[in-house]
C-alpha cells in the first residue's frame, strides 16, 4: 500500500481472534465465538451491500474519513469499521460502527515530505507508540490497530528509506497497540527477492506472532486485486496466502 493507487484496491484482511475480542473493550468487536471479521481495505462504503453479499463484514481504512456519510452507510448495512480517529468518529451518532481505531498506514515506511515528492524516513518508533497512547486516552473502549509495511517480512525493503534494515523498530512501535498487522503482495511485487514467493506472507505473520506481546492479535492483508495490471493473483494464490497466514498464526 505504498501509493494511493494501491490503497484503493480490494484487500481481504484476516482479522479478529479471541485474544482481542475478550480483552475488555466494551465497544470492540463482538465476543461471539463464531464471529471472524473479514474486511476490505479503503473501499467506498457506498458498496457495502455488495461486499456484504460475499461475506465481508468490516471496512478497514475509510478514505478521507471517517465522515458522517460513510458511517451512516455502513450502519445501514450493519457493517463494522476500523478507522483513523477524528472528532467526527468520536462524536458520531453511528460511532457504534467503529470497532477499532487505526494508526496511519505503514508508519515503518519512508514518509512523504516536500509535497509528497520525497520519501526519506519512517515515523520514529517512539512517536508511533506515543500516538497509540493518545488514541487510547481519547477512547479507551476500542482496540488500536497498527498496519506495518512489508518490512515485517522483507528486511531489505528499500521503501523504508533511512529506516531500511532497522528490525528493532517494531519492538518499540508495537507498544500499547492491540492489533498488529502488515501487508506484502508477492504476486504483484516488483522486488526481485519477493516476486512470486507467496511464502513471504507466512514469514511476515510468523515474525509478528513472535513480536506480539500477550493480548496482541496478529492480522494480515491479502492481495486479491490486480495491483500489477499484468499479473492478477489467481484464486489458488489467494487461497494459498490465506491458509499460510492462518497456519502461521494470523488470528
Phi and psi in degrees as a GROMACS rama.xvg file:
@    title "Ramachandran Plot"
@    xaxis  label "Phi"
@    yaxis  label "Psi"
@TYPE xy
-90.0682  -1.89575  UNK-2
-150.463  163.703  UNK-3
-59.1056  -37.5613  UNK-4
-57.7161  -41.3589  UNK-5
-72.0199  -34.2871  UNK-6
-64.7963  -32.4472  UNK-7
-84.7612  -1.92402  UNK-8
-81.4482  155.511  UNK-9
-65.628  132.597  UNK-10
-138.198  130.421  UNK-11
-90.6219  129.416  UNK-12
-103.236  128.804  UNK-13
-89.7929  104.626  UNK-14
-134.033  170.917  UNK-15
101.224  -139.873  UNK-16
105.235  147.902  UNK-17
-67.1548  -26.9763  UNK-18
-62.0798  -37.8686  UNK-19
-84.9204  -30.7451  UNK-20
-71.195  -29.1935  UNK-21
-103.969  21.0318  UNK-22
-94.6758  14.369  UNK-23
82.6691  33.5048  UNK-24
-104.694  101.649  UNK-25
-61.6856  -23.2559  UNK-26
-112.968  22.1224  UNK-27
-86.8459  -159.156  UNK-28
-68.3146  158.049  UNK-29
-58.0727  149.404  UNK-30
-93.2817  9.75419  UNK-31
-62.1196  125.322  UNK-32
-61.9193  -21.7728  UNK-33
-89.9589  -2.44143  UNK-34
-87.173  126.623  UNK-35
-134.053  107.478  UNK-36
-65.3561  133.969  UNK-37
-129.209  121.981  UNK-38
-123.452  168.474  UNK-39
-115.887  150.425  UNK-40
-100.107  123.006  UNK-41
52.6781  40.5333  UNK-42
-98.0994  160.4  UNK-43
-76.1222  127.312  UNK-44
-59.8927  -16.6924  UNK-45
-64.2983  -16.1257  UNK-46
-99.8058  13.3849  UNK-47
-57.8576  -41.6095  UNK-48
-62.2769  -40.7433  UNK-49
-65.1467  -43.5665  UNK-50
-67.4581  -38.3702  UNK-51
-59.5346  -35.0682  UNK-52
-67.0852  -18.421  UNK-53
-108.429  14.748  UNK-54
98.4477  2.72892  UNK-55
-75.2747  137.858  UNK-56
-128.505  -1.37385  UNK-57
-141.75  135.421  UNK-58
-104.826  124.836  UNK-59
-113.059  123.923  UNK-60
78.3583  92.153  UNK-61
-92.1058  109.591  UNK-62
-60.3039  123.61  UNK-63
73.2357  8.99228  UNK-64
-128.276  -161.737  UNK-65
-75.0477  140.491  UNK-66
-107.824  163.772  UNK-67
-63.2982  -38.5306  UNK-68
-63.7419  -42.6861  UNK-69
-61.0947  -46.5846  UNK-70
-65.934  -38.0753  UNK-71
-64.7973  -40.8578  UNK-72
-63.2361  -42.1449  UNK-73
-68.8101  -39.2245  UNK-74
-62.1533  -36.1774  UNK-75
-63.4751  -26.7757  UNK-76
-106.131  10.5125  UNK-77
55.2853  42.2882  UNK-78
-98.3459  155.667  UNK-79
-102.223  165.695  UNK-80
-141.388  148.101  UNK-81
-116.834  118.529  UNK-82
-138.573  158.291  UNK-83
-67.1733  147.313  UNK-84
-81.9461  130.166  UNK-85
-146.793  175.26  UNK-86
-64.3061  -35.2084  UNK-87
-62.4638  -48.0065  UNK-88
-63.2553  -39.8934  UNK-89
-67.2374  -32.5529  UNK-90
-107.504  -1.70226  UNK-91
-64.7235  143.888  UNK-92
-66.3177  -13.1045  UNK-93
-107.216  24.6657  UNK-94
-61.5077  -21.5723  UNK-95
-64.2771  -15.7362  UNK-96
-65.5783  -36.5241  UNK-97
-78.923  119.194  UNK-98
-110.888  -5.41098  UNK-99
-162.109  150.329  UNK-100
-98.8564  153.662  UNK-101
-131.012  148.111  UNK-102
-73.4372  164.473  UNK-103
-58.288  144.164  UNK-104
-63.8147  141.486  UNK-105
51.3445  59.8404  UNK-106
-66.0826  -18.2238  UNK-107
-79.1202  -11.1882  UNK-108
-87.3535  160.704  UNK-109
-61.4903  132.464  UNK-110
-96.1652  148.673  UNK-111
-71.535  139.318  UNK-112
-134.279  172.479  UNK-113
51.7369  59.719  UNK-114
60.3568  30.6669  UNK-115
80.0976  7.49931  UNK-116
-87.2701  -16.6245  UNK-117
-131.011  145.034  UNK-118
-123.117  116.503  UNK-119
-112.732  -61.335  UNK-120
-139.902  160.092  UNK-121
-73.9168  168.231  UNK-122
-68.9715  127.316  UNK-123
-52.5724  138.764  UNK-124
-58.7721  -39.7969  UNK-125
-65.1267  -33.0822  UNK-126
-68.599  -38.8139  UNK-127
-60.5807  -46.0608  UNK-128
-63.1942  -38.506  UNK-129
-65.8908  -39.424  UNK-130
-63.9373  -36.2234  UNK-131
-60.8297  -45.3842  UNK-132
-61.4078  -39.4027  UNK-133
-66.1019  -40.5635  UNK-134
-61.0639  -43.3588  UNK-135
-70.3741  -30.4241  UNK-136
-63.8967  -39.6515  UNK-137
-74.908  -29.2424  UNK-138
-155.327  96.9464  UNK-139
-83.9519  4.03982  UNK-140
-91.3511  -4.32188  UNK-141
-128.143  147.67  UNK-142
-70.0346  162.33  UNK-143
-117.236  132.423  UNK-144
-110.07  140.511  UNK-145
-122.27  124.993  UNK-146
-106.084  115.349  UNK-147
-90.3881  167.39  UNK-148
-86.6177  -167.76  UNK-149
-72.1545  -6.06527  UNK-150
-59.2905  -22.1968  UNK-151
-60.1538  -37.6497  UNK-152
-102.336  -28.3721  UNK-153
-121.459  93.5542  UNK-154
-66.1533  -9.8309  UNK-155
-100.868  11.2443  UNK-156
-62.763  111.477  UNK-157
-69.8228  -14.95  UNK-158
-66.8399  -5.84303  UNK-159
-85.3827  -4.31469  UNK-160
60.7121  -129.264  UNK-161
-66.4162  -13.5383  UNK-162
-91.8664  1.932  UNK-163
-53.9943  127.162  UNK-164
88.373  -7.831  UNK-165
-84.7284  82.5212  UNK-166
-77.7699  -16.427  UNK-167
-70.0062  -15.0319  UNK-168
-52.8222  -42.8045  UNK-169
-68.2184  -31.256  UNK-170
-61.8068  -37.3159  UNK-171
-83.243  -43.8123  UNK-172
-63.1567  -29.2113  UNK-173
-73.991  -14.7779  UNK-174
-60.7776  128.568  UNK-175
87.8709  -17.1653  UNK-176
-74.6535  157.835  UNK-177
-109  -23.7505  UNK-178
-130.673  121.242  UNK-179
-107.352  127.351  UNK-180
-135.704  165.35  UNK-181
-155.908  166.564  UNK-182
-135.391  141.66  UNK-183
-150.977  139.985  UNK-184
-123.447  80.8779  UNK-185
-65.093  -30.1349  UNK-186
-66.3745  -44.3547  UNK-187
-87.9244  -8.95558  UNK-188
-58.3868  143.073  UNK-189
-104.648  8.80681  UNK-190
-90.5132  124.457  UNK-191
-55.0532  -47.0411  UNK-192
-75.3722  -10.5706  UNK-193
-103.555  -33.1304  UNK-194
-50.6205  120.498  UNK-195
79.8744  -1.54523  UNK-196
-101.218  89.1641  UNK-197
-61.8695  -21.6048  UNK-198
-64.9079  -12.7556  UNK-199
-64.634  -25.6511  UNK-200
-63.7882  -48.7884  UNK-201
-62.4022  -40.3726  UNK-202
-61.6159  -44.3043  UNK-203
-66.2385  -41.9897  UNK-204
-61.6314  -45.001  UNK-205
-59.5343  -40.9797  UNK-206
-64.6059  -40.0346  UNK-207
-69.3429  -37.2357  UNK-208
-61.2417  -41.1436  UNK-209
-66.9706  -34.1704  UNK-210
-76.7156  -32.6925  UNK-211
-62.9829  135.947  UNK-212
-85.4733  172.419  UNK-213
-57.7649  127.767  UNK-214
92.4769  -8.1855  UNK-215
-91.4137  126.783  UNK-216
-87.6849  154.244  UNK-217
-115.167  124.976  UNK-218
-118.264  167.841  UNK-219
-148.804  161.442  UNK-220
-107.553  132.978  UNK-221
-111.236  132.555  UNK-222
-74.3597  131.953  UNK-223
-130.888  -5.0025  UNK-224
-121.547  171.16  UNK-225
-82.459  73.9493  UNK-226
-60.0349  -35.6596  UNK-227
-104.041  108.088  UNK-228
-53.8564  -23.1377  UNK-229
-87.7412  -4.43421  UNK-230
-147.718  75.8278  UNK-231
-78.0003  134.905  UNK-232
-64.1188  137.783  UNK-233
-78.9276  166.416  UNK-234
-58.9266  -39.5211  UNK-235
-65.1486  -38.7998  UNK-236
-67.5823  -40.3776  UNK-237
-61.5097  -46.6121  UNK-238
-60.0178  -41.6363  UNK-239
-62.1692  -44.6176  UNK-240
-63.4689  -41.8003  UNK-241
-61.7634  -48.9564  UNK-242
-67.9936  -36.5441  UNK-243
-63.6879  -39.7437  UNK-244
-62.6224  -45.4344  UNK-245
-65.8976  -45.5853  UNK-246
-61.9205  -35.3227  UNK-247
-89.3682  2.31422  UNK-248
121.212  4.61326  UNK-249
-64.4969  130.672  UNK-250
